[in-house]
């Protein structure tokens, strides 16, 4: 079977759905292809614990949350300004989905889950004329415009412009499996290897520590990796550690030859203040510290790795506890991935320079960001930019042939 569409969007995650929406709103015919039976599968998984759409912090701070290899200066500020947190909330309101900002700054739909929002979104896309082709896995793209794509079911598609939004490599069951890498590399597009991001890291706990603290949190701590520091809560797991701070430090840890973190269990107190609280202690220093410093069970378990003969050395350890890490958890356990299409391969509209008329959006691009709304905002912002670029490309091409 063969068919033609003006813009083909490959991938039905948040970036692809947003790209299809922007192009359709501009009056351009759009067909969206996805390998799965339905779209938005990773969107639904992300919303199981409460769909974190974006974050309420300033654009200046927001833009600093994105990292990757050789990102041109100002790129993320420009992308976020093109579709910022308020725009995302207004978009949700346009689908009659109310949002609220939590005390953490994170923004959620009032229903918290993703399913109601996704249903309304798909209905809106259909009303805009977007055509959906499910069970369509793109296996090749031929050079030249209009671009010809082949799909695993034998379908051949031509398109005047293509927006690739095939996701990263995490949560393969949703269709985000990174299988597109060889296809793009075969077209001469440079890509950084995919790596797990926003994931747990391994540490070998003793059976005694696990018995005391597995599944228990380390709250209100500061965690350092090299020159980077993150604040928040970690969870001690059978294989190591999970939680926001270690997610935020992922890129710093991956850059270290011997990855390790340094935990400050009592960041609100100086070493001297902790020592003063232990002034009358003469024995059972860790047990005394548990009471006087209000240490959590997990912190006590970790500090019990050593025998403490004085309060001074225990206080130093509590402020500077080093944990050597064995490595990140596998990609398929990660919330997201780093790596992807190199920024130098694209122009400011996210069009591939070597393949004019082909655009890239979402996690396919070499960027990462911590959880907290930044991942979703990044997908919406890049989907918006790619679609605007594709629409502009179509119109310029039409004008040049008129």
Secondary structure, DSSP 8 states (H G I E B T S, - for coil): -EEEEEEEEE--SHHHHHHHHHHHHTT--EEEE-SSSSS-HHHHHHTTT--EEEE-S-HHHHHTT-B-SS--TTHHHHHHHHS-HHHHHHHHHHTT--EEE-TTSEEEETT-SSHHHHHHHHHHHHHTT-EEE-S--EEEEESSSSEEEEETTS-EEEEEEEEE----SS-GGGT---TTHHHHHHTT--EEEEEEES--EE----HHHHHHHTT-EEEEEEEEETTEEEEEEEEE-SSEEESHHHHHTHHHHHT-TT-EEEEETTTTS-HHHHHHHTTT--S-HHHHHHHHTT--HHHHHHHTTS--SSHHHHHHHHHSEEEE--EE--GGGSSEEEEEE-GGGB-TT-BBTTSTTEEE-GGGBS-B--SSSHHHHHHHHHHHHHHHHHHHHHHHHHHHH-
